Amino acid sequence: MKGSIKTRIGKMISASALALTIVLGMGSMAVFAGNPATGAVNGYTTRGTSTIKARSGGASTTYQSTGAVSVNSTYSYVNTNTLVTDKITKSKGYYKSCSVSFTAPNGCRSVKVSSSHNVSAAGQSWTASTSKIYGD
């Protein structure tokens, strides 16, 4: 009999802890998704995208309302003669949408764009990561 009471109490504690975790975790959301990544903050749609072409790339974050919107992106490219790789990192922020763009130097071609997208408004936040490899 005592074992069953302990089991029930343990289950109630576990359920309470899970409920508390869910409620407290509702203020922010992190997404590690495909490209594009979508979500919502305060009921408004968020979207993060990474794009790439042969000699250029870019990334953007958009929000259907007003908040703190940012994108941080790294563009990797390779010199087609020496096969040396290099990268450029850019960040930008604004209220509804923001974007960054890249162009490979002469004699180079795109390899990959990796980006982090963030939206915060009225106590809620959304974070997502996207990437795009040239040729995919």
C-alpha positions in Angstrom: 0.0 0.0 0.0 2.8 2.5 0.9 4.5 1.8 -2.4 1.4 2.7 -4.4 1.0 6.1 -2.5 4.7 6.9 -3.2 4.2 6.0 -6.8 1.1 8.3 -7.1 2.9 11.2 -5.4 5.9 10.7 -7.7 3.6 10.8 -10.7 1.9 14.0 -9.4 5.2 15.7 -8.9 6.4 14.7 -12.4 3.2 16.0 -14.0 3.4 19.2 -12.0 7.0 19.7 -13.1 6.2 19.0 -16.7 3.2 21.5 -16.6 5.4 24.2 -15.0 8.1 23.6 -17.7 5.6 24.0 -20.5 4.0 27.2 -19.0 7.4 28.9 -18.3 8.8 27.8 -21.7 6.0 29.4 -23.6 7.7 32.8 -23.5 10.3 31.8 -26.0 10.7 29.4 -28.8 13.9 28.1 -30.5 13.6 26.4 -33.9 16.3 24.5 -35.7 14.5 24.0 -38.9 14.8 23.7 -42.6 15.0 26.6 -44.9 12.8 28.7 -44.6 12.0 28.6 -40.8 8.6 29.9 -39.7 7.0 30.5 -36.4 4.9 33.0 -34.5 5.3 35.6 -31.8 2.2 37.0 -30.1 0.1 35.4 -32.9 2.0 37.1 -35.8 4.0 35.1 -38.3 7.8 35.1 -38.3 10.0 33.8 -41.1 13.7 33.3 -41.5 15.4 32.4 -44.8 18.9 31.8 -46.2 19.5 32.0 -49.9 22.5 31.3 -52.2 23.4 31.5 -55.8 26.7 30.8 -57.7 28.4 34.1 -56.6 26.1 35.6 -54.0 24.0 34.8 -51.0 21.8 36.4 -48.4 19.5 36.0 -45.4 16.4 37.7 -44.1 14.1 37.7 -41.1 10.5 39.1 -41.2 7.8 39.6 -38.7 4.2 40.5 -39.5 4.0 43.0 -36.6 6.5 45.4 -34.9 9.2 44.1 -32.6 12.9 43.6 -32.4 13.9 41.7 -35.5 17.5 40.6 -36.4 19.5 38.4 -38.6 23.1 37.2 -38.2 24.6 35.4 -41.2 27.8 33.9 -42.4 28.6 33.4 -46.0 31.4 31.0 -47.0 33.0 31.0 -50.4 36.0 29.3 -52.2 38.6 30.6 -54.6 38.2 28.4 -57.7 41.9 28.6 -58.5 43.6 28.1 -55.1 40.7 26.3 -53.4 41.2 28.5 -50.3 38.0 29.1 -48.5 37.0 32.3 -46.6 33.9 33.7 -45.0 32.1 37.0 -44.4 29.7 37.6 -41.4 27.1 40.3 -41.3 24.4 41.3 -38.8 21.4 43.6 -39.1 18.4 44.5 -37.0 15.2 46.4 -37.4 11.5 46.6 -36.4 9.6 44.4 -38.9 12.2 42.9 -41.3 15.8 42.9 -42.1 18.2 41.3 -44.5 21.9 41.0 -45.4 23.4 40.2 -48.8 26.8 38.9 -49.9 28.8 38.8 -53.1 31.8 36.5 -53.7 35.1 38.2 -54.8 36.2 37.7 -58.4 37.4 34.2 -59.0 35.4 32.8 -56.2 32.2 30.8 -55.9 29.6 30.4 -53.1 29.8 27.5 -50.7 27.3 28.0 -47.9 25.1 30.6 -46.0 24.3 29.9 -42.3 22.0 32.3 -40.5 20.5 32.9 -37.1 17.1 34.7 -37.0 15.6 36.4 -33.9 12.3 38.1 -33.2 11.2 39.6 -29.8 8.0 41.4 -29.0 5.9 42.0 -25.8 7.8 39.4 -23.7 7.8 36.6 -26.3 10.7 35.6 -28.5 11.5 33.3 -31.5 14.9 32.1 -32.6 15.6 29.9 -35.6 18.7 28.8 -37.6 18.7 28.2 -41.4 21.4 27.3 -43.9 21.7 26.8 -47.6 24.5 25.0 -49.4 25.3 26.0 -53.0 24.1 23.2 -55.3 21.4 21.8 -53.0 
